[in-house]
């Protein structure tokens, strides 16, 4: 199952767990958004939307 994990580089409590999940899920894609905290979609909406759109485009 295609899996995208998105985390902000300033979301320190979740960085390591997201990296761990990405390693454990076969084929998972981890995207770390610079300048974002826990709400990366609100902190860096353009970067978040670009990452999500690229992932969705890769599925077609």
Rosetta blueprint (number, residue, H / E / L):
1 X L
2 X L
3 X L
4 X E
5 X E
6 X E
7 X E
8 X E
9 X L
10 X L
11 X L
12 X H
13 X H
14 X H
15 X H
16 X H
17 X H
18 X H
19 X H
20 X H
21 X H
22 X H
23 X H
24 X H
25 X L
26 X L
27 X L
28 X L
29 X E
30 X E
31 X E
32 X E
33 X E
34 X L
35 X L
36 X L
37 X L
38 X L
39 X L
40 X H
41 X H
42 X H
43 X H
44 X L
45 X H
46 X H
47 X H
48 X H
49 X H
50 X H
51 X H
52 X H
53 X H
54 X H
55 X H
56 X H
57 X H
58 X H
59 X L
60 X L
